[in-house]
């Protein structure tokens, strides 16, 4: 389980930063968040397989977040993909994707499902037995969504307590773990809450996309017990006016949202090409913020991998 940063640059590509794209590999599935130009080529240098991507989540429809999609889909077609792919994004996504599918000649013979997500409020847009994915309306120059990937953990069985209650190993224990009550031979009814411990804390990853800093987004992340926040920090804080004018965030903005969310890990991405030849001012500000507000701060780099095992997972949820 890990996060792979395929592109960490902003609107203009830089020598060492591709336009934005992030892959989350989780229990055999790969989820792609944004797909800037050149994303499929970046995958060659990683263990991210395009053929294993079933869900793509687009934050907004600026080119640096979507121009990699037509090439990626066409390569999937060339490689004989037959399984459907799902693309999620803000309003107008379907029209953009349809235009991409009508671009040139290709071998896309698989179903491309497009889901436009309303931007009025948060939604749970995808759920399985092991995860949920939420959208959240952000504030940028065009309709924009942030996303949260949240691992679902099942309650743990308190074996000692079960034995004390006279429950034998077998079907009754399985039923209780699945959330169903059982009746013992002596007539007693045992409920799941009698023998189940609270689930362990799972991985929860927030991704801001491009946005002005939103305190309410931080509060939403906190409500979902997020432990990792990937937040855009296009500018250092001396460029605060630039950030406001272009509806982006600074390093300080990202740190403040991370503190509101009470995450342990803050990863900065979407870094302006202006820092390509001189990262000193950017790096120095990150160093100055390091250790503040109980945050570990990392500047994302292209092809960087962030193992999810390194995140401190407590046995109990935060209070």
N, C-alpha and C positions, 0 to 999 in steps of 0.2 A: 504494500500500500504506500503510495507516494504521490507527490505533486511534481510534475515535470513542466518547467517553464520553457516553452518553445519560442516565445517572443516576449521581450520586456521593454520594447521601445514605444515611442509615442507616434504621432502622425507621420513623421518623416523617418524613414529607415536610417540607421547609422551603421558604421562598419561592423560594430560588435553587438548591435541590437536589432533584431527583426521586429516587425510590427507584432502587436499583441496576440498571444495565444497561450492557453494554459490547459494542460491535461491532468486529470486526476485518475490514477489507476487504483481501483478498489475491488478486491475480491473477484478478480478475473474480468471486470468490466472497465472500460475506458470512457471517460466523460470529457468532452472538449468544450472549453469555455473561450469563446471568440476564436476567430480564424483569420488572422491577418495574412497579407500577401507573403508567400514563401513558407507558410506553415508546414506543408507536406514535405518540403525539402529539409526543414529542421528535424522532422521526425526520423529521417535517415540516420541521424547521429544519436538517436535514442532507441529505447526499446518500445516506443509507442508505435503500435501497428494501426494504420488507417482502417484496415479491415475489421478491427475489433471495436471501432467506434460506432456506437448505435445511437448516441444522443449528442447533439451539438447545441450549446446555449449561447445565444448572441445577446450581448448587452445593449448594443445600439447599432445603427446602420451607417455609421461613418466608415469610409473605405478601409482604414487601418485595422478594422475589426472584422471585416467580412470578405475582403478581396481574395482571400485564400480558398474560399469555399468552392468556386467553380472548378479550379484545378484539382482540389482534393476529391470532389465527387467524380470528375472524369477519370482520375487515376483509379478510383474504386471500381468504376465501370470497366476499365481496361483489364483490371485484375480479376474480372469475373464475379463481382459481387452480385448476390441475388437477394440477400436479406434487406428489409427496409431500413431506412435511416430516419430519425426524427430530428427536426430542427425547431428550436424554440426561440422566440424573439419578441420584440415589441410590435405594436401595430405597424403595418406596411411591410412586415418581413416576407409575407407570402408573395407579394408582387415582385420584390427584389429577387427572391429565390427563383421564381418562375422566369424572370428575365435571364438569370444565370443559366438556367436549364435550356434556354433557347439560344445560347451563345455558341456559335460555331457548330462543328460536327463532332459527335461523341458517341460513346457506347454505354450511356447510363440506362441500363435496363432493369433497374431496381426501383422500388417505391420510395419516393422522397415525401415524407409527411411533414407539413409545416404547421406549427401551432403559434398563433399570435396571442400574446399574453397581455391582458389589460394592465394599465399602469396606474390605476386609481388606488390600489391597496396591495398588500402582500398576498401571495397565493402559494399553496402547496401545489406544484405543477407536476410532480412525478413522485411515485412512492412504490417501494418494494418491501419485502420482508426485512431487508437489512439497511435501507436508507430512505430519506426523504430529501427532496430538492425544492427549495422555496425561491420565489422571485420577490423582489422588493423594488418599488419605484424610486429611482434616483433623480438627481437634478443636474441636467446637462443641457446643452444647446438644442438637442433634439430628444424625443422620448427615449428613455434609458432605463435599463433594469440592472439591479444587482442580484446576486444569487447566493444561496446558502446550501451547501451540501452537508447533511446531517446524518451521521450513522445512527441506526437504531440498535439498541442493545436489549436483549431479553432479560427478564428478571432471573436471578440466580436461585437455585434450589438450596434451601437450608436442610441438608441431609440429617444433621444431628436433631433438629427440631422434628423432622418427619418421623425419624425412628422413635423419638419420645412419644409421638402421637400414635404409634402403633401402625404406621403405614409401611407395607412391605415394598421392596424394590420390584418394579414391574409396571403394569398398565396404569395403576392409580397414580404413581409418581409422574408418569408422562402426562396424564390428564391434568394434574395440578399445575405442571410447568406450562402447559398450553393455556392455562387460565380457566380450567373447568373444575367445578367442585366434584367431590367423590363421597360416596357413602360406604363406611366400613362395615364389616360383618356384624359388629356389635350395635349398628344403627346410628353411630355418630356421623354427622356430616362435616367434612373437612373442606374449608374454602382455600383457594389459592393464596390469599393473604396470610393464612395461618402458617405457611411453610416457605414462602418466597421472600427473598431479600431484594432490596431495590437494585435495579440494573446498574452495572458499572458505567462509568462515564465513557462515552464514545467520542469519536472524532467529529468535529463540527467546523466547517471551513466557510468563512464569508469572503465574497469577492465583490468589490465595489463597482467595477467597470469605471468609466469616466464620469466624474461627478464633482460638484462642489461638496464640501464636507457636510454631512447630515447627521446631527446628533440623534435623530430618531432612528437612523439606520444602526447606530451604535447600540441604542437601547433594544432594538429588535434582535441584534446579535446576542446581546446579554440574555434576553429572554429565552434564546435557544441554546444557551450555555456554550457559545462558540469558544474554541480554544486557539483558532488560527484565523487571522484576518489578512487577506491579500488586498491591499488598498493602493490605488493609484497615488503617486506622488510625483507629478510631472515636473514640478519646480522645487528648488530650495526656497526657504521662507523669505529670502530677500526679494523674490519675484512674486510676492503675494498679489500685487496689482495685476500682473500678467495672468495669474491663476484665476483671479476673480473675473477678469474680462473674458477669458476663454472658457470659463466654467469648469475649471480643473481644481486640483488640490495640491497643497504643498506638503513637505515633510512634516511640519508641525501640525498641519490639519490631520494628516493620517495618524500621527501619534495621539492626538486628542480623541479621535474616534476609537482608536484601539483601547485607550484608557476607559472610555465610556462603556465599551463592550466588555471590558475586563478579560480580554484574551491574553494568553501567555506569549503568543508568537505574532509579530507584525512583520509582514513581508511587503516591501515597497516595490512597485512596478510602474510601467508606463512612463519611463524616464525620458525626458526631452533630449533630442539629439544635440542640443547646445552643450551638453556635458561630455560629449564624445571624447574630446581632446583634453578636457580638464575637469576631472571629477572631484578635485580637491575640496571645493566649497561645499559640494553635495555630501561628500564623505565626512567632512569635518562636522557638519550639522548632525548627521546621523550619529556620529561618535558622541557628540555633546548630549544627545537625547538618550543614548544607550543606558539602560539601567533605570531610567525614569519610569515611574508608574508601573513597576513590575513587568515591563515589556522587554522581550528579546527582539531586537530589530535586525532584519536582514534586508540587504539590497539585492533584489533578484537579478540574476544574470542569465543570459540566453543559455539554454541546455542545462541549467542548474536543476538538480533533483533535491527535493525536500522529503526525506523519509518520514512517514506519519508515525512510525514507531518512536521517533525521538520526542514526540509530544508527550508531556507528562499526563497520563490518564489516571485520575484518582479512582479509588474503588467506590467512592460515593459521589453523587452529584454535589455541585456547589450548593451551598445554602444561600 
